[in-house]
């Protein structure tokens, strides 16, 4: 029986590791470029050829990574949404360190307003809404695992504030979180959704909206 040359196994493992690394990098490149294509052209206008060209891979590589355009679309939507949800969840962590509800909620409102008004967030939201009837499962997952999950986490953080006496007792923490988010996002989000990303309020206006939202929220939910 032939014996394997010394070091051959290590070389083989290294090649496999490098190959997996290249595959992962290609996959990330495809997803990144596909996001731009879908946001620019919508689902129907997007082509796998353009995605492959932008990612500098063959169309066969795109199809090896993603079975078809629908699967690619799903990964772009849900992956992008997961990133936003993770950012927002990080913001909520600051509430656990809060000793003053007004300051903590004002700061959260300001950062929340800035995040939801980022152009890519608005464009993604618009794309999901446009394709909701075509792909209800994808849009439903976007809502459940993104926005809904984020507000469940916010509700839990608000409930912990209530336990520390910074807010009154919350009968429905998730609904309370929706009230907070609605106060912050309703005006600027609708303005951007209908008038386009160039209609983003300036930083001063976003700060005013956020600060007032925190004040109104505390009027309803501050300590009795």
Buried (B, 14 or more C-beta within 10 A) or exposed (E): EEEEEEEEEEEEEEEEEEEEEEEEEBBEBBBBBBBBBBBEEEBEEBEBEBBBBBBEBEBEBBBEBBEEBEEBBBBBBBBBBBEBBEBBBEBBEEBEEBEEBBEBBBBBBBBBBBBBBBEBBBBBBBBBEEBBEEBEEBBEBBBEBBBBBBBBBBBBBBBBBBEEEBBBEBEEBBEBBBBBBBBBBEBBBEBBBEEEBEEBBEEEBBBEBBBBBBBEBBEEBBEE
